[in-house]
Amino acid sequence: MSLQGYFLTVFFIKMIKVLKNDKNISPEEFLQKRRNPIYVILDNLRSAYNVGAIFRTCDAFLVKKIFLCGITAHPPNKKLLKTAMSSELYVPWEYVRETIDTVNLLQKQGIKVYSCERTTSSKSIENLTFSYPCCLVFGNEANGISKKVLSASDEIIEIPMMGFKNSLNVATTAGIILYKVCNNITEN
C-alpha cells in the first residue's frame, strides 16, 4: 500500500467512527454532554439560512447555548431547519425579544461579553486571550450589532481583513471566531 493510500484509509476509518458515534445518541442524551463555556447571541439576524448555519457551527463547537434575539428566526422556521440539518435538536437555544436584556443577564452571571464587529475601537482576535465563560454576539447582516449592545459589551473584537469589502458573512464570521475561542480553551 502506498503512503497516499495509507493516509486515505486512516482518514476514512476515522470518519466512519465519527459518523457511527454521532448516530448512537439521542438528542436528549447529547444535550447532557459537557459543553464549552461559550454562549452565542444572535442580534436581529435577518437571514434564517445564516441562523441555521450558525446552529450547525455551534453544534460542532459544543456551544453551551444560543440566544436568538429580536427578528432572528428560530425553530421551527423552515429555512433555518434546512441549513441547520437537525443541529437545532443538539444545541440548547432560547428566544429573547431584547438582545440587551440577554447581555445584561449574562454579565450579571459573570460572563464576559464579546461583540464581533469592526469598529474604530475593536481588537483583533489574533492575539486576544479570551476569558471564560464568555459570550459572543453576532449582529444583523446589514446593520451590525445595535449601538446599545456594543456599548454594553465588555470587548468589541474583529477578524483582521485585507479585502476591499472588509466584511464577511455572519455565519462565516461565527465559524472563524468560534474556532479561535475553542482553540484558546484547549491551549490553556
C-alpha positions in Angstrom: 0.0 0.0 0.0 1.4 3.4 -0.9 1.8 6.2 1.7 -1.1 8.1 0.0 -3.3 5.0 0.2 -2.4 4.6 3.9 -3.5 8.1 4.8 -6.7 7.9 2.8 -7.6 4.6 4.5 -6.9 6.0 8.0 -8.9 9.1 7.1 -11.9 7.0 6.1 -11.7 4.8 9.2 -11.7 7.8 11.4 -14.6 9.3 9.5 -16.7 6.1 9.9 -16.0 6.1 13.6 -17.2 9.7 14.0 -20.3 9.1 12.0 -21.1 5.9 14.0 -20.7 7.7 17.3 -22.9 10.5 16.1 -25.8 8.2 15.3 -25.9 6.2 18.6 -27.0 9.0 20.8 -30.4 10.7 21.2 -30.8 14.5 21.2 -31.8 14.3 24.9 -28.6 12.4 25.8 -26.4 14.6 23.6 -27.8 17.7 25.4 -26.4 16.3 28.6 -22.9 16.3 27.3 -20.4 18.6 28.9 -20.2 21.8 26.8 -17.7 24.5 26.2 -18.3 27.6 28.4 -19.4 29.7 25.4 -22.7 31.4 24.8 -23.8 32.9 21.4 -26.2 35.8 21.0 -27.7 36.5 17.5 -28.7 40.1 17.5 -31.6 40.6 14.9 -30.2 38.4 12.1 -32.4 38.7 9.1 -31.4 35.5 7.2 -32.9 32.3 8.6 -30.3 30.4 6.4 -27.5 32.2 8.4 -29.1 31.2 11.7 -29.3 27.6 10.6 -25.7 27.6 9.5 -24.7 29.1 12.9 -26.7 26.4 14.7 -24.5 23.8 12.9 -21.3 25.6 13.8 -22.4 25.9 17.4 -23.1 22.2 17.5 -19.6 21.5 16.0 -18.0 23.5 18.9 -20.3 22.3 21.7 -21.6 25.8 22.5 -23.4 26.0 25.8 -26.4 27.9 24.5 -27.6 30.2 21.6 -29.8 33.2 22.3 -32.0 34.2 19.3 -33.0 37.8 19.7 -35.4 40.2 18.1 -36.2 39.4 14.5 -33.8 36.5 14.4 -35.5 33.4 13.1 -36.0 30.5 15.5 -37.2 26.9 15.1 -39.5 25.7 13.5 -38.6 28.2 10.7 -38.3 26.1 7.5 -35.3 28.0 6.1 -33.5 27.7 9.4 -34.2 24.0 9.6 -33.0 23.4 6.1 -29.5 24.7 6.8 -29.4 23.6 10.5 -29.8 20.0 9.3 -31.3 18.9 12.7 -28.5 20.6 14.7 -31.1 22.7 16.5 -32.0 19.5 18.4 -28.5 19.2 19.7 -27.8 22.8 20.8 -29.7 24.4 23.7 -31.4 27.7 22.5 -33.8 30.3 23.7 -35.7 33.1 22.0 -35.4 36.5 23.7 -37.1 39.6 22.5 -34.5 42.2 23.5 -30.8 41.5 22.9 -29.7 43.9 25.6 -31.7 42.0 28.3 -29.7 38.9 27.5 -26.4 40.8 27.6 -27.2 42.3 31.0 -28.3 38.9 32.4 -25.2 37.1 31.3 -22.9 39.9 32.6 -24.7 39.7 36.0 -23.7 36.0 36.0 -20.0 36.9 35.5 -20.0 36.0 31.8 -17.7 38.3 29.6 -19.5 39.6 26.5 -17.5 40.0 23.3 -19.3 41.7 20.4 -18.0 40.7 17.0 -18.0 43.9 15.0 -15.5 46.0 13.0 -15.2 49.4 14.8 -12.5 52.0 15.4 -12.0 50.5 18.9 -12.3 46.8 18.1 -9.5 44.4 19.0 -8.1 41.8 16.6 -8.8 38.2 17.6 -5.2 37.4 16.5 -3.6 37.9 19.9 -6.6 38.1 22.2 -6.8 35.9 25.2 -10.5 35.1 25.9 -11.9 34.9 29.4 -14.3 32.0 30.2 -17.2 31.6 30.4 -17.8 34.0 27.6 -20.5 35.1 25.2 -20.1 36.1 21.5 -22.5 38.5 20.0 -23.1 38.4 16.2 -25.2 41.1 14.5 -27.6 41.9 11.7 -26.1 41.3 8.2 -26.8 44.9 7.1 -26.7 47.0 10.2 -24.4 45.0 12.5 -24.8 44.9 16.3 -27.0 47.5 17.9 -25.3 50.5 19.4 -26.9 49.7 22.8 -25.4 46.2 22.8 -22.0 47.5 21.6 -21.9 50.0 24.4 -22.7 47.3 27.0 -20.2 44.8 25.7 -17.0 44.1 27.7 -15.0 44.0 24.5 -15.5 44.5 20.8 -13.5 42.1 18.6 -12.8 41.7 14.9 -11.3 39.4 12.4 -8.4 41.1 10.6 -9.3 41.5 6.9 -7.4 42.7 3.8 -10.1 42.8 1.1 -11.9 45.7 -0.4 -15.3 44.9 1.3 -13.8 44.4 4.8 -16.6 42.2 5.8 -17.6 38.5 6.0 -20.9 36.7 6.0 -22.1 36.4 9.6 -22.2 32.6 9.6 -18.6 32.6 8.3 -17.6 35.1 11.0 -19.2 32.9 13.6 -17.2 29.9 12.4 -13.9 31.6 12.4 -14.3 33.2 15.8 -15.8 30.1 17.5 -12.8 28.1 16.2 -10.4 30.7 17.7 -12.3 30.8 21.0 -12.4 27.0 21.3 -8.8 26.7 20.3 -8.0 29.2 23.1 -9.7 26.9 25.6 -7.6 23.8 24.6 -4.4 25.8 24.6 -4.9 27.0 28.2 
